[in-house]
Amino acid sequence: MSAEPVGRVRWSHAWGRLSQSWVLGLLLATQGAQAASGEGGSAAPFVGVVVASQALDLTAQAEGRITRLDVRLGDHVTSGQVLAVLEQEPLQLEVNARQANLKAAQAELNRFQVLQQQAQQRLQREERIREHTSTEDYETAQTELALATANVELASARCAEAQARLELAQRSLENARVRAPFTGRVTERYQSLGSMVGRTTPVLRLVSDEVRLRFAMPESQGTQVQPGTVVQVLLPALGLKLEGKVESVAPEVDAASRHQKAEAKLTIPETLRDRVAVGLLAEVTPSPSPPTPPATLSRPTP
């Protein structure tokens, strides 16, 4: 691989792993400036960003060359779907060899079980005619049964070992496949067909279909937002207005920015779901809470 594509891959990897929290932190200064300029007027909306509920750089759990890469940027994938495959011929040969070893171990176990049964039958015959035979023949039959039993136990252990080695080889073969851990969309292809990858080399980036809204609010306005609060969300880049419901609020205020973070679930019509991309900036305005009715005192019934 030439130096230029490697550089592009590293840059794409670094950008793809950019922390969403860092993005929010970068926007807090803008929100502070908006709030300062709006002093004496209506409060500025909170700054937010659309995030995926799950986002992950996918790696192979093996080392090798990519022989299949079945997805492209933007493709929709389902949980468990095979997205990429590493070279599998050596791993498949190892699985075949382990299967043969297991069959040989099972055949040996069957043989010793037959010998054990024969030894058991001989001992039973010696017990029936013990009064008419020598003690030596009886003891010999006991010894043969004990040896046959020991051979069966040893063969059983070898079968268990062969089974474990086969499962390990099968796991290595499975690890050469990169599967989607959840349903979502491919947002980055870090590698190409024929690339050599290791256990820590990112191959693809996947984000879930479900998106959420993460925003930050000044500590002075933190009382406006609680779990269950309905928020109005404007996505300026798309000119879309959506609605969300706050599900969680951070239990601390950031010491540097004096802001508190919150997360809301967005209500997105199915026809607009493909347009709401992860990373879009949002302006968030809490819906006004209904006024609390005044408390009344009930008179006791005479």
C-alpha positions as CSV (number, residue, x, y, z in Angstrom):
1,M,0.0,0.0,0.0
2,S,1.4,3.4,-0.9
3,A,2.0,6.1,1.6
4,E,-0.8,8.4,0.3
5,P,-3.7,5.9,0.8
6,V,-2.3,5.0,4.3
7,G,-2.4,8.7,5.2
8,R,-5.9,9.1,4.0
9,V,-7.0,6.0,6.0
10,R,-5.4,7.3,9.1
11,W,-7.0,10.7,8.7
12,S,-10.4,9.1,8.0
13,H,-10.0,6.9,11.1
14,A,-9.1,9.8,13.3
15,W,-12.0,11.9,12.0
16,G,-14.5,9.0,12.4
17,R,-13.5,8.5,16.0
18,L,-14.1,12.2,16.9
19,S,-15.8,12.4,20.3
20,Q,-19.3,13.6,20.2
21,S,-18.8,15.1,23.6
22,W,-15.9,17.1,22.2
23,V,-18.1,18.4,19.4
24,L,-20.6,19.6,22.0
25,G,-17.8,21.2,24.0
26,L,-16.6,23.0,20.9
27,L,-20.1,24.4,20.4
28,L,-20.6,25.7,24.0
29,A,-18.5,28.8,23.3
30,T,-20.8,29.7,20.4
31,Q,-23.8,29.2,22.6
32,G,-22.3,31.4,25.3
33,A,-21.8,34.1,22.8
34,Q,-25.4,33.8,21.6
35,A,-26.6,34.0,25.2
36,A,-24.5,37.1,25.9
37,S,-25.8,38.9,22.8
38,G,-29.3,38.0,23.8
39,E,-29.2,39.5,27.3
40,G,-32.3,41.4,28.0
41,G,-34.3,39.5,25.4
42,S,-35.5,36.0,24.9
43,A,-33.1,33.2,25.9
44,A,-31.1,31.7,23.0
45,P,-31.9,28.1,22.1
46,F,-29.6,25.4,23.4
47,V,-27.0,24.0,21.0
48,G,-27.3,20.3,20.2
49,V,-26.0,17.7,17.8
50,V,-27.6,14.6,16.3
51,V,-25.8,11.4,17.5
52,A,-26.2,7.7,16.9
53,S,-27.4,5.6,19.8
54,Q,-24.6,3.2,18.8
55,A,-21.4,3.9,16.7
56,L,-18.5,1.5,16.3
57,D,-15.3,1.0,14.3
58,L,-15.4,-2.7,13.3
59,T,-12.2,-4.8,13.4
60,A,-11.5,-8.4,12.6
61,Q,-10.6,-10.7,15.4
62,A,-7.9,-12.3,13.3
63,E,-5.0,-11.2,11.1
64,G,-4.9,-11.6,7.3
65,R,-5.7,-10.2,3.9
66,I,-9.3,-9.0,3.1
67,T,-10.7,-11.3,0.4
68,R,-14.3,-10.0,0.5
69,L,-15.7,-6.6,1.3
70,D,-19.4,-6.7,0.6
71,V,-20.5,-3.2,1.6
72,R,-20.1,0.4,0.4
73,L,-20.4,3.7,2.0
74,G,-24.0,4.4,3.1
75,D,-25.2,0.7,2.8
76,H,-27.8,-0.4,5.2
77,V,-26.9,-3.7,7.1
78,T,-28.6,-5.9,9.5
79,S,-27.4,-7.3,12.8
80,G,-25.2,-10.4,12.2
81,Q,-24.7,-9.7,8.5
82,V,-21.2,-10.6,7.2
83,L,-19.6,-7.4,6.0
84,A,-16.0,-8.5,5.3
85,V,-14.0,-11.7,5.1
86,L,-10.3,-12.4,5.6
87,E,-8.4,-15.1,3.8
88,Q,-9.8,-18.4,5.1
89,E,-8.0,-21.2,3.3
90,P,-5.3,-21.8,6.0
91,L,-8.0,-21.6,8.8
92,Q,-10.3,-24.0,6.9
93,L,-7.5,-26.5,6.5
94,E,-6.8,-26.2,10.3
95,V,-10.5,-26.9,10.9
96,N,-10.4,-30.0,8.6
97,A,-7.4,-31.4,10.4
98,R,-9.0,-30.9,13.8
99,Q,-12.1,-32.7,12.6
100,A,-10.0,-35.6,11.5
101,N,-8.2,-35.7,14.8
102,L,-11.6,-35.8,16.6
103,K,-12.8,-38.7,14.5
104,A,-9.6,-40.6,15.3
105,A,-10.0,-40.0,19.0
106,Q,-13.7,-41.1,18.9
107,A,-12.7,-44.3,17.1
108,E,-10.1,-45.0,19.7
109,L,-12.6,-44.4,22.4
110,N,-15.1,-46.8,20.8
111,R,-12.4,-49.5,20.6
112,F,-11.5,-49.2,24.2
113,Q,-15.1,-49.3,25.2
114,V,-15.5,-52.6,23.4
115,L,-12.4,-54.0,25.2
116,Q,-13.8,-52.8,28.5
117,Q,-17.1,-54.6,27.8
118,Q,-15.2,-57.8,27.0
119,A,-13.1,-57.5,30.2
120,Q,-16.3,-57.0,32.2
121,Q,-17.9,-60.1,30.7
122,R,-14.7,-62.2,31.4
123,L,-14.7,-61.1,35.0
124,Q,-18.3,-62.0,35.4
125,R,-17.6,-65.5,34.0
126,E,-14.7,-65.9,36.4
127,E,-17.0,-64.9,39.3
128,R,-19.5,-67.6,38.3
129,I,-17.0,-70.4,38.2
130,R,-14.6,-69.0,40.8
131,E,-14.9,-72.2,43.0
132,H,-13.7,-74.3,40.0
133,T,-10.8,-72.0,38.8
134,S,-7.6,-70.7,40.3
135,T,-7.3,-67.4,42.1
136,E,-4.8,-66.2,39.5
137,D,-7.3,-66.4,36.7
138,Y,-9.8,-64.3,38.7
139,E,-7.2,-61.7,39.6
140,T,-6.1,-61.5,36.0
141,A,-9.6,-60.8,34.9
142,Q,-9.9,-58.0,37.5
143,T,-6.6,-56.5,36.3
144,E,-7.7,-56.6,32.6
145,L,-11.0,-54.8,33.5
146,A,-9.1,-52.1,35.5
147,L,-6.7,-51.5,32.6
148,A,-9.6,-51.4,30.1
149,T,-11.5,-48.9,32.3
150,A,-8.3,-46.7,32.5
151,N,-7.9,-46.8,28.7
152,V,-11.5,-45.7,28.3
153,E,-11.0,-42.7,30.6
154,L,-7.8,-41.8,28.8
155,A,-9.5,-42.0,25.4
156,S,-12.4,-39.9,26.7
157,A,-10.0,-37.2,27.8
158,R,-8.3,-37.3,24.3
159,C,-11.7,-36.9,22.7
160,A,-12.5,-33.9,24.9
161,E,-9.1,-32.3,24.0
162,A,-9.7,-32.9,20.3
163,Q,-13.2,-31.4,20.6
164,A,-11.8,-28.3,22.3
165,R,-9.1,-27.9,19.6
166,L,-11.7,-28.2,16.9
167,E,-13.9,-25.5,18.5
168,L,-10.8,-23.2,18.8
169,A,-10.1,-23.7,15.1
170,Q,-13.7,-23.1,14.2
171,R,-13.7,-19.9,16.3
172,S,-10.6,-18.7,14.5
173,L,-12.3,-19.3,11.2
174,E,-15.4,-17.3,12.4
175,N,-13.1,-14.5,13.7
176,A,-11.9,-14.0,10.1
177,R,-15.4,-12.7,9.3
178,V,-16.4,-9.2,10.2
179,R,-20.1,-9.1,11.2
180,A,-22.4,-6.2,12.0
181,P,-23.1,-6.2,15.8
182,F,-26.3,-4.2,15.2
183,T,-28.5,-2.9,12.5
184,G,-27.3,0.4,10.9
185,R,-25.5,2.1,8.1
186,V,-21.9,2.0,6.9
187,T,-20.4,5.5,7.3
188,E,-16.7,4.7,6.5
189,R,-14.6,2.2,4.7
190,Y,-11.1,2.3,6.1
191,Q,-9.8,-0.6,4.0
192,S,-10.1,-1.9,0.5
193,L,-10.1,-5.4,-1.0
194,G,-6.7,-7.0,-0.6
195,S,-5.6,-4.9,2.4
196,M,-3.7,-6.6,5.2
197,V,-5.3,-6.1,8.6
198,G,-4.7,-7.0,12.2
199,R,-6.8,-7.4,15.3
200,T,-6.7,-3.7,16.0
201,T,-7.0,-2.4,12.4
202,P,-10.4,-0.8,11.8
203,V,-12.1,-2.1,8.6
204,L,-15.5,-0.3,8.6
205,R,-17.4,2.2,10.7
206,L,-21.1,1.5,11.5
207,V,-23.7,3.7,13.1
208,S,-27.1,2.5,14.3
209,D,-30.4,3.4,12.6
210,E,-31.6,5.0,15.8
211,V,-30.5,8.5,16.3
212,R,-30.8,10.7,19.4
213,L,-30.3,14.4,20.3
214,R,-27.5,15.5,22.7
215,F,-27.5,19.1,23.8
216,A,-26.0,21.3,26.5
217,M,-27.7,24.0,28.5
218,P,-26.3,26.7,30.8
219,E,-26.5,25.9,34.5
220,S,-28.8,29.0,34.9
221,Q,-31.4,27.3,32.7
222,G,-31.0,23.7,33.9
223,T,-34.3,23.8,35.8
224,Q,-36.1,24.1,32.4
225,V,-35.1,20.6,31.4
226,Q,-35.9,17.4,33.2
227,P,-36.5,13.8,32.1
228,G,-39.8,13.8,30.3
229,T,-39.5,17.4,29.1
230,V,-40.6,17.9,25.5
231,V,-38.2,20.0,23.3
232,Q,-38.6,21.6,19.9
233,V,-35.7,20.8,17.7
234,L,-34.7,22.9,14.6
235,L,-32.1,21.4,12.2
236,P,-31.0,24.6,10.3
237,A,-29.1,22.7,7.6
238,L,-32.2,20.9,6.5
239,G,-34.8,23.5,7.6
240,L,-36.6,20.8,9.5
241,K,-38.5,21.1,12.8
242,L,-38.8,18.0,14.9
243,E,-39.9,17.2,18.4
244,G,-38.0,15.3,21.1
245,K,-38.5,14.0,24.6
246,V,-35.7,14.3,27.2
247,E,-34.7,10.9,28.5
248,S,-31.7,11.7,30.6
249,V,-29.8,14.7,32.1
250,A,-26.2,14.6,33.2
251,P,-25.9,14.7,37.1
252,E,-23.1,17.3,36.9
253,V,-22.3,20.7,35.5
254,D,-19.1,21.0,33.4
255,A,-16.6,23.0,35.5
256,A,-15.1,24.7,32.5
257,S,-18.2,25.7,30.4
258,R,-20.8,25.8,33.3
259,H,-23.1,23.8,31.1
260,Q,-25.1,20.6,31.7
261,K,-25.6,17.9,29.1
262,A,-28.9,16.2,28.3
263,E,-30.1,13.6,25.8
264,A,-33.5,13.3,24.1
265,K,-35.2,10.8,21.9
266,L,-36.2,12.3,18.5
267,T,-39.5,11.7,16.9
268,I,-38.7,11.5,13.2
269,P,-41.3,10.7,10.5
270,E,-40.4,7.7,8.4
271,T,-40.2,9.8,5.2
272,L,-37.5,12.0,6.8
273,R,-35.4,9.4,8.5
274,D,-32.8,9.1,5.8
275,R,-32.3,12.9,5.7
276,V,-31.5,13.2,9.5
277,A,-27.8,12.4,9.4
278,V,-25.6,11.9,12.4
279,G,-23.6,15.0,13.2
280,L,-26.2,17.6,12.2
281,L,-26.3,20.7,14.4
282,A,-29.6,21.5,16.1
283,E,-31.2,24.4,18.0
284,V,-33.2,23.1,21.0
285,T,-36.0,24.9,22.7
286,P,-37.8,23.4,25.7
287,S,-41.6,23.5,25.4
288,P,-43.2,25.8,28.0
289,S,-44.4,23.8,31.0
290,P,-48.1,24.1,31.8
291,P,-48.8,26.4,34.7
292,T,-49.2,24.7,38.1
293,P,-52.8,25.2,39.3
294,P,-53.0,27.0,42.7
295,A,-53.5,24.8,45.7
296,T,-56.9,24.8,47.3
297,L,-58.0,23.9,50.7
298,S,-60.9,21.5,51.0
299,R,-63.5,22.2,53.7
300,P,-64.3,19.4,56.0
301,T,-67.8,17.9,55.4
302,P,-70.2,18.8,58.1
